[in-house]
Amino acid sequence: MKEKNRREVMEMIKKRLPDKAEIILLSLTGSRAFGWAAENQDYDVHGIFSYEGYWDWVHLGKDGYDINLYELTHTLFDIKYQHLTIFMNFSNPFFLHPKFDYKGWIGFCGLQSVKRKAGDMTNQIERFHHDKSPRTALHAYRIPMVALHFVETGNMERDIFKINEKYGFTQLTKLKQAYNRKGGAFDVEQVNKDLDYLQNLFNEKIAYFKEEEVNMEKADEWFNRMLKTFGYANIK
């Protein structure tokens, strides 16, 4: 993400949040992070801000930017319910407040987050069976590839083309070109074979996962420390 775009995002957010609100984290996600965006596509940004008693979630959309912001108290909910998508969206930060314990927060993302993604993966693959669009196919590859990479390495890589250095799926580039209207057809049969392979591999991996409860005592400690750090009065 270019410095010019970073500045524009910061300025846009500051104009719309209350004066005393603090930006805590901003992360680039969406097609630009996943590796299949064209130059004319917008910037998807997810972030966290602090302002006690304000809206839990704020959406800004203007001039090629799609920005989703969550208020700080939302982070405990995400830890408790282990939303892998939320952790993934926040895993590519281009801005971090120096007082925010980002490493502590992202460290709560565990294998149970991956296991809960199984339903999303199945639904996305089924969707491709119905509409066979390149965008649907790209997301059908993305969900298991990102999850499997996290299981195998402990790192949240979003760019499926980087992950594909291991797999060598030949249809990804064709799907990217078709999605951006810069290329011809892709092989639907081969895509289905690849997705079946990924789904079977994913199911094989998660079959060995043990259900582990989130350490909420540790989560509460982290959460209250962050509330105190950012000046919240209502601390548990």
URMOMO-V83624 format. One record per backbone hydrogen bond with DSSP energy under -1.0 kcal/mol. CO is the residue of the C=O (numbers start at 1). NH is the residue of the N-H. If there is no record, write none. Layout:
# URMOMO-V83624
co,nh
CO,NH
CO,NH
This chain:
# URMOMO-V83624
co,nh
2,6
3,7
4,8
5,9
6,10
7,11
8,12
9,13
10,14
11,15
13,17
18,21
22,50
24,97
25,48
26,94
26,95
27,46
30,34
31,35
31,36
31,37
34,160
38,41
43,66
44,29
45,68
46,27
47,70
48,24
48,25
49,72
50,22
51,54
56,71
58,69
60,67
64,43
65,62
66,45
67,60
68,47
69,58
70,49
71,74
72,75
74,78
75,79
76,80
77,81
82,84
83,87
84,88
85,89
86,90
88,91
92,28
95,26
97,100
100,102
101,105
102,106
103,107
105,108
106,109
110,113
111,115
112,116
114,117
115,118
117,121
118,122
119,123
120,124
121,125
122,126
123,127
124,128
125,129
127,131
128,132
133,137
134,138
135,139
136,140
137,141
138,142
139,143
141,145
142,146
143,147
144,148
145,149
146,150
147,151
148,152
149,153
150,154
155,157
159,163
160,164
162,165
163,166
164,168
171,175
172,176
173,177
174,178
175,179
176,180
177,182
178,181
187,191
188,192
189,193
190,194
191,195
192,196
193,197
194,198
195,199
196,200
197,201
198,202
199,203
200,204
201,205
202,206
203,207
205,208
206,209
214,216
215,219
216,220
217,221
218,222
219,223
220,224
221,225
222,226
223,227
224,228
225,229
226,230
227,232
228,231
233,235
